[in-house]
Amino acid sequence: MPDGRTSVSALQLAWRHGARQRGEWWVVLLALGVAVAAVTAVTQMNERVRAAMMHQGAQTLAADLRLDLRAPLGEARSATIEKTGVATAAVATFPSAVTRNDGVTLVSVKAVEPAYPLRGAVTLRRGPPGASTAEITHGPPAGTVWVAQRVLDELQLDIGDTLPLGDTGLRIGAVLVTEPDRAPGFVNIAPRVMMAADDMAATGLLGPGSRAHYSELIAGTPEQIAAARAQLEPTLTTGESLQTPRESNRALSRALDRADIFLDLAALVAVMLAGVAIALAARQQAQSRLDEVALFKTLGAARGLIGRMLAWQLVIVGILGIGLGLLTGQAAQAGLSLLVARAFDIDLPTASLTGLWPAPATGAVLLAGFAWPALAQARATPPARVLARALDTTTTRGRFVHVAAIASVVLLAAAATRDIALTAWVVAGTIAGTLVLAAGAFGLLWLVERLRRHLGAGAGPGVRLGLASLSRRRSASILQIVAFGIGLIMLFLLVIVRGDLLAGWRADIASDAPNRFLINITPDQQPKVADFLADNGIDADFHPIVRARLTTVNGQSIDDDPTLAESAGELAQRELNLSWAGQLKADNRITSGQWWQRDDRGKALISIATSVAERLDTGIGDTLSFDIAGEPITARVTSIREIDWSSLQANFYVLFPPGALDNLPATHITSFHLPPDHHGVLASLVRQFSNISVINIAAILDQITTLIERVSLAAELVFGFTLAAGLVVLLAAMQASLAERRREAALLRALGARSRWLRQATGVECLLIGACASILAAGVAQITAIVLATRMLDLDYSWRPLIWLIAVVTATLAIAAMAVLSLRPVLRQPAWTSLRESE
Amino acid sequence: MSSAPALVARNVAKTVATGDTSLTILDDIELSLNAGDSLSIVGTSGSGKSTLLALLAGLDLPTRGHIELLGNNLASLDEDGRAAWRAARVGFVFQSFQLLAGLSALDNVLLPLELAGVRLSEARETARKLLAQVGLAHRTAHTPRQLSGGEQQRVAIARAFACRPAILFADEPTGNLDGATGAQIIDLLFALNAEQTTTLVLVTHDEALAGRCSRVARLASGRLHA
């Protein structure tokens, strides 16, 4: 360099120049900060709420992981998993009979180690029915049993008495009211007797042929569970399996899946809003840099130096914005978590710092995808611009900018939701919505132009000015309508659609869902039981059950094929409940093949559940053979059904057509909703039909309902934060036109426009912009809601015109009011001051 | 020409606060201008010419003193009142043109006509005629970005005369233009002024330009010397 001067670095230029221009960067900074804060809060809340939900869900397993075994866990494997730091508790469950005085009662014995349950609690009652209960987080002490009330009733025993069990007797310490991992499966129909594992040997009940089911419960941190699972999976043998709470409880699994969708939606919405806000701010920023770039080039700066300077400025703004967003987001999610924890009296696990990475990554991608393309194009500004702007054809828009923006949104959305289908639907919907908004904007401008030509002096100067401004600023008006519209679509989805979907989700677990099952109803008892229930105002459907064992698949014996036996799993290990039905139930949907035709009656045909088809790798035309009380029967698959287990109604893996199993021993089952004030009905029924067993699944329902309520609150709080981000987008859209609007107002003021006219003009212009944007946004949001509800969430969705009307009016008035209020600085000061400020 | 004063300023002063101190830009300004006359206010850069013009036009209020414009005491009106009073009575030509970037030449000229409540078709006709008068009949659809400095100032002049104002204030109308273009602009300005018999107040540092007005006042150290 001549004169001994050294060249300035791009970073130095960026810092010095950026510091002088810091007032111009605040819009980008704010938009970036809000975006990163929203993503931080949403992803952190997602992580913590999901972990809390899994923790809650773990109660249904009494553990985080359950290892199902055919024999007690050996010492070698026990030592292996203990090294991972997890807590364990062995459980053995087996049927037994208790004899007292001349009575025999079939019971289900559960022997547990002292650490049971590892998650959740058992509920005990130490007094007569109606006495208070207590929640206990350990197993019964040695020498003591906890029994179901039915055991006391049938054996005429009381708390404190000795229960004869095998070769020993154990003191009845309390009535077992609930246990966290008791599923309404038909294996556990007998009343429960819970005992200490240490007492098993003394009973002498376990030996060859005891039909005991063993499991090892495991609990720990997610990392410990993952490590234990990794240690165990390679060691699993035939008949052994690992179960998580989601895998073992279908209804809970579905509830958690829906919760994931809701929370992922919040993350996706936050990302989309971030994109809109950054795009608006970046466009304005890039446009304002053109003169500066031209001047730099005139002074000798090379294009490369200018590019690096702009890039460094973006990096500096990015670091500040991301830092601000992380701090704000962390504070917000800490506050939200406190609210959730206090509202539901639960502990939310601490979010991991590693879980923070999506937020800064989002900020970086947003800057790279939305801000940089526009700034990069500014590098091409010719130096001749300083002399004559007409010589400059540089544009900060263009195809490259749009393509980069869309690609960034798709990338961020896919990363945030981890659900390609959801991403595709929402992104496609947003693109379609944007096009609809743009088309609507063009339509509005066409109407306004027509209106202007027919307006006379009676319309008032303010109205005429407003219409004129809307018509003249075509590009700006279209951009504003699209920007407002996108922001409003998101807000409408969050505020209105979210509420509707959550209400639908709650209603899906209807208040009249079945909460009682009756089993072991003999064929001759079925009509009498039906009449009994009907007399008591209970509506119930009855289904026949034939117990059978699955023996072959397409002629291949399961016993002779270890691979087939392993994949069949519990389908081959225990008896199945076969049934028959003429009509397809509402919670069943044919996915392959077809339901019975009239002439299928009595034929050896079967309709199987999708889970059976997947497990046995069978399809239409394949055959399954069963052993029914020693009689073999082979049937051909003619349809496959998807079952909605969340209906909590009686459903069957395998269904025959009517008449196919007529001559085989069968019982009936029914499920119904028992209102809270009808408890005495069942006691009366059991007295009349002593062989019928009643299964109470109300506790399961309560768990699911509570889970849904908690998820709803968490989702609402998360959506509230994303809602705030949506409002910032609207402010950014307003800000984009603010400078021009104020400059115009200052000039009009100088030319003689009164404040009232300027307010009217701005009000009319923004009322029309707001109305166009909100009406179109409401339409797009409604269509998106229907698609989400019917295709993604499997919910019914109904229109609510009144709420949309209120939303449209509110949004329109809010936009107009914000615009009019933004003029206050101009209207408060002398016209000359405003003119000088606008130069 | 009428002898009634179109513009009167008595003991006008303007002081602005700058941090802990105050800066007196104008002090003890006395001025009177009859309708139809033309006055040039001459001074060096930073002498307060533009500030004085803003006060005389009612775009700002003096710290002290009394200004009457076309018989109206401006201090008795609030900002809205002054704006209403300016509409269709006062025209402006600014040094930086002050055109709206998003509007075409035609739309910029239409602005004062619309504010005055003129029918759109009539306003457009008037605007087209004025643009033709200033030599821009073929550039009506162009935005300021597409016009040269001289062309932008022509548009500004057309806008200033659109409502046939009683008085026109021009702040350094040729300040951003070259000599030849500036001369053309000034010829145009004075031609339209003569045609519409508008009272003219012109602020400039150009002595030659100042000499084309019927009166010249010099502003120095915040004081006016007639």
Interface residues (C-beta under 8 A of the other chain):
Chain A: A388 R389 A390 R452 R453 L455 G456 A457 P461 R464 L465 A468 R472 R473 S475 A476 E740 R743 E744 L747 L748 R749 A750 L751 G752 A753 R754 S755 R756 W757 L827 Q829 P830 A831 W832 T833 L835 E839
Chain B: A54 L59 D60 L61 E79 D80 R82 A83 A84 W85 R86 A87 A88 R89 V90 F92 F94 S96 Q98 L100 A101 G102 L103 S104 D107 L110 L111 P112 E114 L115 A116 G117 R119 L120 R145 Q146 L147 S148
